[in-house]
Amino acid sequence: MSHLITLPILVPMLTGLVMLLPPINTSRTRQRLFAGASLIVQLVLAMALINQATQTPWSFYAMGDWQAPFGIMLMLDRMNALLVMLTSILAFATFLYASAGEDNEGAYFQPLFQFQLMGIQGAFLTGDVFNLFVFFEVLLIASYALLMHGGTKQRTRAGLHYVTLNLVGSALFLFALGILYGTLGTLNMVDMAAKVQHLPEDTAPLVAAGGLLLLVVFGLKAALLPLHFWLPQSYSAAAAPVAALFAIMTKVGLYAIIRIFSLVFGEHAGELAQLAQAWLWPLALLTIAAGILGVLSSQDLRRLVAHLVVISVGSLLAVTSIGNAQALAAVLYYTLHSTLISAALFLLVDMIANQRGKAGSRVVAARPVAQPLALGACFMVAGLSIAGMPPFSGFVGKVMLMQTMPSAGWMLGFWPLALLSGLATLVIFSRAGSTLFWRVHGQATETQGSPKAHWFGMGLLLSASLVLTLWAAELTAYTQVAAQHLMQVDTLIQTLLPLHVPGDLTP
């Protein structure tokens, strides 16, 4: 049994623990060097997991060699291997940006950063719903402290709302787990999928209630309307590297929805097949509409980018609700694009705000920035990409999403909102860009421009738009196979549980 699958969880955990101990905890330079080396190791591990996932459809790791359904399982396939890689790239770029000085605003930024990664990677790799809850709590506890990093009044207020809402979500999560374990006798995802196929008639309503409670919890994490109101306030208040790292947080909720509602409550679930579809489709469309209104009304660049995250969440969940392999392949590609470009925008906006003096990120006429040509070019590329204009990755991803619509009725629901969101984004970026870079007065501030670490971190993320376009064929081929594996529920059950007896609900 290969231990490789455990390392994306263990490496950031051990890195965070070591950075709390002397002599590393007494030197910011030593912390940065140690964290940077750890993140490079994590990138190498993510590439190794991608390689393993391409060779074997599913890999499992049983903690303590206790086999399913009794032991704690980690599970690897193409989908979560891709998300582990996405998280590692995002973390490395964000770390570079924060190492220019943003990590000096709090004593424990670097250890908390690693614990956040531990929670995110664990949530992606676990094969057990209870441990999904555990890793959710790990990433949330770290995110509470990171959100309030720097300690401003705005961050503290946003952090209080964020903590309160997520504590309620955690309580609902536990209620859902209690219902599902009490009725199914297991919380192993694959074993749950096997038992849901043959539910007694009197048990199905309870299992459906537990599943819908999970949808509420995951919808909160993913920022699905009407549970999305925390996101614009929290993301716009957070420090730039924190907000950039948080770009993956909504994808954790999206991943949980895909994993649970395609594996456990997918088309193979008998009476409970496609349990979430009737709820996801209308709520996702309303989420897109809410994001469009937020984008058009934003007078601050940070809130603008936060509302763009809401639009991407709605778009991804709308296509996820279709529930076929083509749709899930498009969702995986667009997840890469939206996460990396949204994170790049959070960093770029911070660089612009730092050079505008008191005006900061507000869309008002102010002093010119110190590096107008470079920042303006990056702002234009990021805007075109996030709006879905060719030749950037947003165009490829949005076309893939729209092509998944199975009938004219679905198209009429999704296409107008998808096109309107792109138009609204283009209009608002044109307005903001002209205000930031043309409607200026006075002299530039005395700043010498952004540090090189800022440019490296932001540039690495922004260049992803070009990379995702140039290698779109290879990536879409990978995501199509990943989506097909997600649909092979019966094969997965027989792979992990070869002695499964249909209809057996005993713990």
C-alpha positions as CSV (number, residue, x, y, z in Angstrom):
1,M,0.0,0.0,0.0
2,S,1.6,3.3,-1.1
3,H,1.9,6.0,1.4
4,L,2.1,8.8,-1.2
5,I,-1.6,9.8,-0.9
6,T,-1.0,10.7,2.8
7,L,1.8,13.1,2.1
8,P,-0.1,16.2,0.8
9,I,-1.8,16.2,4.3
10,L,1.2,15.2,6.4
11,V,3.7,17.6,4.8
12,P,1.8,20.9,5.5
13,M,0.8,19.6,9.0
14,L,4.4,18.9,10.0
15,T,5.6,22.1,8.3
16,G,3.2,24.2,10.4
17,L,4.1,22.4,13.6
18,V,7.9,22.8,13.0
19,M,7.4,26.5,12.3
20,L,5.9,27.0,15.8
21,L,9.1,25.7,17.4
22,P,12.5,27.4,17.9
23,P,14.7,28.3,16.2
24,I,12.4,28.7,13.1
25,N,9.6,30.6,15.0
26,T,12.0,33.3,16.0
27,S,13.0,34.3,12.5
28,R,10.7,35.4,9.7
29,T,13.4,34.6,7.1
30,R,13.8,31.1,8.4
31,Q,10.0,30.7,8.4
32,R,9.9,31.8,4.8
33,L,12.7,29.5,3.6
34,F,11.2,26.5,5.4
35,A,7.7,27.2,4.1
36,G,9.0,27.8,0.6
37,A,10.9,24.5,0.6
38,S,7.8,22.7,1.9
39,L,5.6,24.2,-0.8
40,I,8.0,23.0,-3.5
41,V,7.9,19.5,-2.0
42,Q,4.1,19.8,-2.1
43,L,4.2,20.7,-5.8
44,V,6.3,17.6,-6.5
45,L,3.9,15.4,-4.5
46,A,1.0,16.8,-6.4
47,M,2.7,16.0,-9.7
48,A,3.3,12.4,-8.4
49,L,-0.4,12.1,-7.5
50,I,-1.4,13.2,-11.0
51,N,0.9,10.6,-12.5
52,Q,-0.6,7.9,-10.2
53,A,-4.1,8.9,-11.0
54,T,-3.5,8.7,-14.7
55,Q,-2.2,5.1,-14.3
56,T,-4.9,3.8,-11.9
57,P,-8.5,5.0,-11.9
58,W,-8.8,4.7,-8.1
59,S,-6.3,4.4,-5.3
60,F,-7.2,3.8,-1.7
61,Y,-5.3,4.1,1.6
62,A,-6.6,2.4,4.7
63,M,-5.4,4.1,7.9
64,G,-3.9,1.4,10.2
65,D,-4.6,-1.1,7.5
66,W,-8.3,-1.3,8.6
67,Q,-10.2,-2.0,5.4
68,A,-13.4,-0.4,4.2
69,P,-16.0,0.1,5.4
70,F,-14.7,0.0,8.9
71,G,-11.4,1.9,8.6
72,I,-10.6,5.5,7.8
73,M,-10.0,5.7,4.0
74,L,-8.2,8.2,1.8
75,M,-9.2,8.0,-1.9
76,L,-7.4,9.2,-5.0
77,D,-8.8,9.6,-8.5
78,R,-8.2,12.0,-11.4
79,M,-10.5,14.7,-10.0
80,N,-9.1,15.2,-6.6
81,A,-5.5,14.7,-7.9
82,L,-6.2,17.7,-10.2
83,L,-7.5,19.7,-7.3
84,V,-4.5,18.9,-5.1
85,M,-2.3,20.2,-7.9
86,L,-4.5,23.3,-8.3
87,T,-4.2,24.0,-4.5
88,S,-0.4,23.5,-4.6
89,I,0.1,26.0,-7.4
90,L,-2.2,28.5,-5.8
91,A,-0.5,28.2,-2.5
92,F,3.0,28.6,-4.0
93,A,2.1,31.8,-5.9
94,T,0.3,33.2,-2.8
95,F,3.2,32.4,-0.6
96,L,5.5,34.3,-3.0
97,Y,3.3,37.3,-2.8
98,A,2.9,37.2,1.0
99,S,6.7,36.9,1.5
100,A,7.2,40.5,0.3
101,G,6.0,41.6,3.8
102,E,2.3,40.8,4.2
103,D,3.2,37.9,6.5
104,N,4.8,40.4,8.9
105,E,1.3,41.7,9.9
106,G,0.8,38.6,12.2
107,A,3.1,36.4,14.1
108,Y,1.6,33.1,12.9
109,F,0.8,33.7,9.3
110,Q,3.1,31.1,7.8
111,P,2.1,28.2,10.2
112,L,-1.6,29.1,9.8
113,F,-1.1,29.1,6.0
114,Q,0.2,25.5,6.2
115,F,-2.6,24.3,8.5
116,Q,-5.1,25.8,6.0
117,L,-3.4,23.7,3.2
118,M,-3.6,20.6,5.4
119,G,-7.4,21.1,5.8
120,I,-8.0,21.8,2.1
121,Q,-5.9,18.8,0.8
122,G,-7.4,16.5,3.4
123,A,-10.9,17.5,2.3
124,F,-10.1,16.7,-1.3
125,L,-8.5,13.3,-0.5
126,T,-10.7,11.8,2.2
127,G,-13.0,9.0,1.3
128,D,-15.1,9.3,4.5
129,V,-17.8,11.8,5.2
130,F,-17.0,12.2,8.9
131,N,-13.3,13.0,8.1
132,L,-14.6,15.4,5.5
133,F,-16.2,17.2,8.5
134,V,-12.9,17.0,10.4
135,F,-10.8,18.5,7.6
136,F,-13.5,21.2,7.1
137,E,-13.0,22.2,10.7
138,V,-9.2,22.2,10.3
139,L,-9.3,24.5,7.3
140,L,-12.1,26.7,8.9
141,I,-10.2,27.2,12.1
142,A,-7.1,28.3,10.2
143,S,-9.2,30.5,7.9
144,Y,-10.7,32.3,11.0
145,A,-7.3,33.5,12.0
146,L,-6.1,34.2,8.5
147,L,-9.2,36.3,7.7
148,M,-8.5,38.6,10.7
149,H,-4.7,38.7,9.9
150,G,-3.6,42.3,10.4
151,G,-6.5,43.0,12.8
152,T,-8.3,45.9,11.2
153,K,-11.9,46.8,12.3
154,Q,-13.3,45.7,8.9
155,R,-11.6,42.3,9.1
156,T,-12.7,41.7,12.6
157,R,-16.3,42.5,11.8
158,A,-16.2,40.3,8.6
159,G,-14.4,37.6,10.6
160,L,-17.2,37.6,13.3
161,H,-19.9,37.1,10.7
162,Y,-17.8,34.4,8.9
163,V,-17.2,32.5,12.1
164,T,-20.8,32.6,13.3
165,L,-22.2,31.4,10.0
166,N,-19.7,28.5,9.7
167,L,-20.3,27.4,13.3
168,V,-24.0,27.0,12.3
169,G,-22.9,25.1,9.2
170,S,-20.7,22.8,11.3
171,A,-23.7,22.0,13.6
172,L,-25.9,21.2,10.6
173,F,-23.1,19.0,9.3
174,L,-23.1,17.0,12.5
175,F,-26.9,16.6,12.4
176,A,-26.6,15.3,8.8
177,L,-23.8,12.8,9.8
178,G,-25.9,11.5,12.7
179,I,-28.9,10.9,10.4
180,L,-26.9,9.2,7.7
181,Y,-24.9,7.0,10.1
182,G,-28.1,6.1,12.0
183,T,-29.8,4.9,8.8
184,L,-27.0,3.5,6.7
185,G,-24.6,2.3,9.4
186,T,-21.6,3.8,7.6
187,L,-20.0,7.1,6.6
188,N,-17.6,5.7,4.0
189,M,-18.6,7.3,0.8
190,V,-18.3,4.2,-1.4
191,D,-20.1,2.1,1.2
192,M,-22.8,4.7,1.4
193,A,-23.2,4.6,-2.4
194,A,-23.6,0.8,-2.2
195,K,-26.3,0.9,0.5
196,V,-28.3,3.8,-0.9
197,Q,-29.0,1.8,-4.0
198,H,-31.1,-0.7,-2.0
199,L,-32.8,1.3,0.7
200,P,-35.9,0.0,2.4
201,E,-38.9,2.2,1.7
202,D,-39.3,3.4,5.2
203,T,-35.6,4.5,5.5
204,A,-35.4,6.6,2.2
205,P,-37.0,9.8,3.6
206,L,-34.5,9.9,6.5
207,V,-31.6,9.4,4.2
208,A,-33.0,12.1,1.8
209,A,-33.2,14.5,4.8
210,G,-29.6,13.8,5.7
211,G,-28.5,14.3,2.1
212,L,-30.3,17.6,1.7
213,L,-28.8,18.8,5.0
214,L,-25.4,18.1,3.5
215,L,-26.4,20.1,0.4
216,V,-27.2,23.1,2.7
217,V,-23.8,22.7,4.4
218,F,-21.8,22.4,1.2
219,G,-23.9,25.2,-0.4
220,L,-22.8,27.4,2.4
221,K,-19.1,26.5,1.8
222,A,-19.5,27.1,-1.9
223,A,-21.5,30.4,-1.5
224,L,-24.7,29.2,-3.1
225,L,-27.6,31.6,-2.9
226,P,-29.1,32.4,-0.4
227,L,-26.0,31.4,1.6
228,H,-23.6,33.5,-0.3
229,F,-23.8,36.8,1.5
230,W,-20.8,36.2,3.7
231,L,-18.4,35.9,0.7
232,P,-18.2,39.5,-0.7
233,Q,-17.8,41.0,2.8
234,S,-15.2,38.4,3.9
235,Y,-13.1,38.2,0.7
236,S,-13.0,42.0,0.2
237,A,-11.9,42.6,3.9
238,A,-9.2,39.9,3.9
239,A,-5.5,40.6,3.2
240,A,-4.7,40.1,-0.5
241,P,-2.8,36.8,-0.1
242,V,-5.5,35.4,2.2
243,A,-8.3,36.4,-0.3
244,A,-6.2,34.8,-3.1
245,L,-5.9,31.5,-1.1
246,F,-9.6,31.7,-0.2
247,A,-10.3,31.4,-4.0
248,I,-10.0,27.6,-3.5
249,M,-12.3,27.6,-0.5
250,T,-15.6,27.7,-2.5
251,K,-14.2,24.9,-4.7
252,V,-13.9,22.7,-1.6
253,G,-17.7,23.1,-1.2
254,L,-18.1,22.5,-5.0
255,Y,-16.0,19.4,-4.8
256,A,-18.0,18.0,-1.8
257,I,-21.2,18.5,-3.8
258,I,-19.8,16.7,-6.8
259,R,-18.4,13.9,-4.8
260,I,-21.4,13.2,-2.6
261,F,-24.2,13.9,-5.1
262,S,-22.5,12.0,-8.0
263,L,-21.3,9.1,-6.0
264,V,-23.8,8.6,-3.2
265,F,-26.9,10.3,-4.6
266,G,-26.2,10.1,-8.3
267,E,-28.0,8.3,-11.1
268,H,-27.3,4.9,-9.5
269,A,-29.0,5.8,-6.2
270,G,-32.4,4.2,-6.9
271,E,-35.2,6.1,-5.3
272,L,-32.8,9.0,-4.3
273,A,-31.2,9.4,-7.7
274,Q,-30.3,13.0,-8.6
275,L,-31.4,14.2,-5.1
276,A,-29.8,17.6,-5.4
277,Q,-30.6,18.4,-9.0
278,A,-34.1,20.0,-8.4
279,W,-32.5,22.4,-5.9
280,L,-29.1,23.1,-7.5
281,W,-30.3,24.2,-10.9
282,P,-32.6,27.2,-9.8
283,L,-30.4,28.2,-6.9
284,A,-27.3,28.2,-9.1
285,L,-29.0,30.4,-11.7
286,L,-30.1,32.8,-9.0
287,T,-26.6,32.9,-7.7
288,I,-25.3,34.0,-11.1
289,A,-27.9,36.7,-11.2
290,A,-27.0,37.9,-7.7
291,G,-23.3,38.0,-8.7
292,I,-24.1,40.0,-11.8
293,L,-26.0,42.6,-9.7
294,G,-23.1,42.7,-7.3
295,V,-20.5,43.3,-10.1
296,L,-22.6,46.1,-11.6
297,S,-23.1,47.8,-8.3
298,S,-19.5,47.5,-7.0
299,Q,-17.6,50.7,-6.3
300,D,-14.6,48.9,-4.9
301,L,-12.3,46.6,-6.9
302,R,-12.0,44.1,-4.0
303,R,-15.8,43.7,-3.8
304,L,-15.9,43.5,-7.6
305,V,-13.6,40.5,-7.6
306,A,-15.5,38.9,-4.7
307,H,-18.7,39.1,-6.7
308,L,-17.0,37.6,-9.7
309,V,-16.2,34.6,-7.5
310,V,-20.0,34.4,-6.8
311,I,-20.7,34.3,-10.5
312,S,-18.2,31.5,-11.1
313,V,-19.7,29.5,-8.2
314,G,-23.2,29.8,-9.7
315,S,-22.0,28.9,-13.2
316,L,-20.1,25.8,-11.9
317,L,-23.0,24.6,-9.8
318,A,-25.6,25.1,-12.6
319,V,-23.6,22.9,-14.9
320,T,-22.8,20.4,-12.1
321,S,-26.6,19.9,-11.6
322,I,-26.8,18.4,-15.1
323,G,-25.0,15.4,-13.7
324,N,-23.5,13.9,-16.8
325,A,-19.8,13.2,-17.7
326,Q,-19.6,16.1,-20.3
327,A,-20.9,18.6,-17.8
328,L,-18.5,17.5,-15.0
329,A,-15.5,17.6,-17.4
330,A,-16.4,21.2,-18.3
331,V,-16.8,22.0,-14.6
332,L,-13.3,20.7,-13.8
333,Y,-11.7,22.8,-16.5
334,Y,-13.6,26.0,-15.6
335,T,-12.7,25.4,-11.9
336,L,-9.0,25.6,-12.8
337,H,-9.6,28.9,-14.7
338,S,-11.8,30.6,-12.3
339,T,-9.7,29.8,-9.2
340,L,-6.4,30.9,-10.6
341,I,-7.6,34.0,-12.4
342,S,-9.8,35.1,-9.4
343,A,-6.7,34.7,-7.1
344,A,-4.6,36.7,-9.6
345,L,-7.1,39.5,-9.5
346,F,-7.1,39.7,-5.7
347,L,-3.3,40.1,-5.8
348,L,-3.4,42.6,-8.8
349,V,-6.0,44.7,-7.1
350,D,-3.9,44.9,-4.0
351,M,-0.9,46.0,-6.0
352,I,-2.9,48.7,-7.7
353,A,-4.4,49.9,-4.4
354,N,-0.9,50.1,-2.8
355,Q,0.1,52.6,-5.5
356,R,-3.0,54.8,-5.4
357,G,-2.5,56.3,-1.9
358,K,-5.7,57.0,0.1
359,A,-8.0,56.1,-2.8
360,G,-6.9,52.5,-2.5
361,S,-9.1,50.0,-4.4
362,R,-12.1,52.4,-4.7
363,V,-13.1,53.1,-8.3
364,V,-12.6,56.8,-8.2
365,A,-10.3,59.3,-9.9
366,A,-7.1,59.6,-7.9
367,R,-3.3,59.9,-8.3
368,P,-1.7,57.8,-11.1
369,V,-0.1,54.5,-10.1
370,A,3.7,54.3,-10.2
371,Q,3.7,51.4,-12.8
372,P,0.7,52.3,-15.1
373,L,1.9,50.4,-18.2
374,A,2.6,47.0,-16.5
375,L,-0.4,47.2,-14.1
376,G,-2.7,48.4,-16.9
377,A,-1.7,45.5,-19.2
378,C,-2.2,42.9,-16.4
379,F,-5.6,44.5,-15.5
380,M,-6.7,44.2,-19.2
381,V,-5.6,40.6,-19.5
382,A,-7.2,39.6,-16.3
383,G,-10.4,41.4,-17.2
384,L,-10.7,39.8,-20.7
385,S,-9.9,36.4,-19.2
386,I,-12.5,36.5,-16.4
387,A,-15.1,37.9,-18.8
388,G,-14.6,35.0,-21.1
389,M,-13.1,36.7,-24.1
390,P,-10.9,34.9,-26.7
391,P,-8.1,33.9,-26.8
392,F,-8.0,33.4,-23.0
393,S,-8.9,30.4,-20.9
394,G,-12.2,32.0,-19.7
395,F,-13.5,31.8,-23.3
396,V,-12.6,28.1,-23.6
397,G,-14.1,27.3,-20.2
398,K,-17.3,29.3,-20.9
399,V,-17.8,27.6,-24.3
400,M,-17.4,24.2,-22.6
401,L,-20.0,25.1,-20.0
402,M,-22.5,26.3,-22.5
403,Q,-22.0,23.3,-24.8
404,T,-23.1,20.9,-21.9
405,M,-26.7,22.1,-21.9
406,P,-28.7,19.0,-22.9
407,S,-31.8,20.7,-24.4
408,A,-33.2,24.1,-25.5
409,G,-34.9,24.5,-22.1
410,W,-31.6,24.2,-20.2
411,M,-30.0,26.6,-22.7
412,L,-32.7,29.2,-22.2
413,G,-32.0,29.1,-18.5
414,F,-28.2,29.2,-18.5
415,W,-27.0,30.8,-21.8
416,P,-28.5,34.3,-21.2
417,L,-27.1,34.5,-17.7
418,A,-23.7,33.2,-18.8
419,L,-23.5,35.8,-21.7
420,L,-24.9,38.6,-19.5
421,S,-22.3,37.9,-16.8
422,G,-19.5,38.2,-19.4
423,L,-21.0,41.4,-20.8
424,A,-21.4,42.9,-17.3
425,T,-17.8,42.0,-16.4
426,L,-16.5,43.5,-19.6
427,V,-18.4,46.8,-19.0
428,I,-17.4,47.1,-15.3
429,F,-13.7,46.4,-16.1
430,S,-13.7,48.9,-18.9
431,R,-15.2,51.5,-16.5
432,A,-12.9,50.7,-13.7
433,G,-9.8,50.6,-16.0
434,S,-10.5,54.0,-17.5
435,T,-11.0,55.5,-14.1
436,L,-7.9,53.9,-12.6
437,F,-5.4,54.5,-15.4
438,W,-6.8,57.5,-17.4
439,R,-8.9,59.7,-15.1
440,V,-6.0,60.6,-12.9
441,H,-4.8,63.8,-11.4
442,G,-1.7,65.0,-9.5
443,Q,1.6,63.2,-9.3
444,A,2.2,59.5,-8.6
445,T,2.9,58.6,-5.0
446,E,6.5,58.3,-3.8
447,T,6.4,54.5,-4.0
448,Q,8.9,52.8,-6.2
449,G,6.4,50.3,-7.5
450,S,5.4,46.8,-6.3
451,P,8.1,44.4,-5.0
452,K,9.4,41.7,-7.3
453,A,7.8,39.0,-5.1
454,H,4.4,40.6,-5.8
455,W,5.0,40.5,-9.5
456,F,6.2,36.9,-9.4
457,G,3.2,35.7,-7.4
458,M,0.6,37.5,-9.3
459,G,2.3,36.8,-12.7
460,L,2.4,33.1,-12.0
461,L,-1.4,33.0,-11.5
462,L,-2.2,35.3,-14.4
463,S,-0.1,33.4,-16.8
464,A,-2.3,30.4,-16.1
465,S,-4.8,31.9,-18.5
466,L,-2.4,31.4,-21.4
467,V,-1.2,28.0,-20.2
468,L,-4.8,26.7,-19.8
469,T,-5.5,27.9,-23.4
470,L,-2.4,26.5,-25.0
471,W,-2.8,23.1,-23.3
472,A,-6.6,23.1,-23.5
473,A,-6.7,19.9,-25.5
474,E,-4.6,17.9,-23.0
475,L,-6.5,19.3,-20.0
476,T,-9.9,18.6,-21.5
477,A,-8.9,15.0,-22.4
478,Y,-7.8,14.6,-18.7
479,T,-11.0,16.1,-17.3
480,Q,-13.2,14.0,-19.6
481,V,-11.6,10.7,-18.4
482,A,-11.9,12.1,-14.8
483,A,-15.6,12.7,-15.3
484,Q,-16.2,9.3,-16.8
485,H,-14.6,7.7,-13.8
486,L,-17.0,9.7,-11.6
487,M,-19.9,8.1,-13.4
488,Q,-18.6,4.5,-12.9
489,V,-20.1,4.1,-9.5
490,D,-20.8,0.4,-9.7
491,T,-17.2,-0.3,-10.8
492,L,-15.9,1.8,-7.9
493,I,-18.1,-0.1,-5.4
494,Q,-16.8,-3.5,-6.7
495,T,-13.2,-2.2,-6.6
496,L,-13.3,-1.2,-2.9
497,L,-16.1,-3.5,-1.6
498,P,-15.8,-6.7,-3.7
499,L,-17.8,-8.6,-1.0
500,H,-20.7,-6.1,-0.9
501,V,-24.1,-7.7,-0.4
502,P,-26.9,-5.7,-2.0
503,G,-29.4,-4.5,0.5
504,D,-27.1,-5.1,3.6
505,L,-27.5,-2.1,5.9
506,T,-25.8,-3.5,8.9
507,P,-23.0,-1.4,10.4
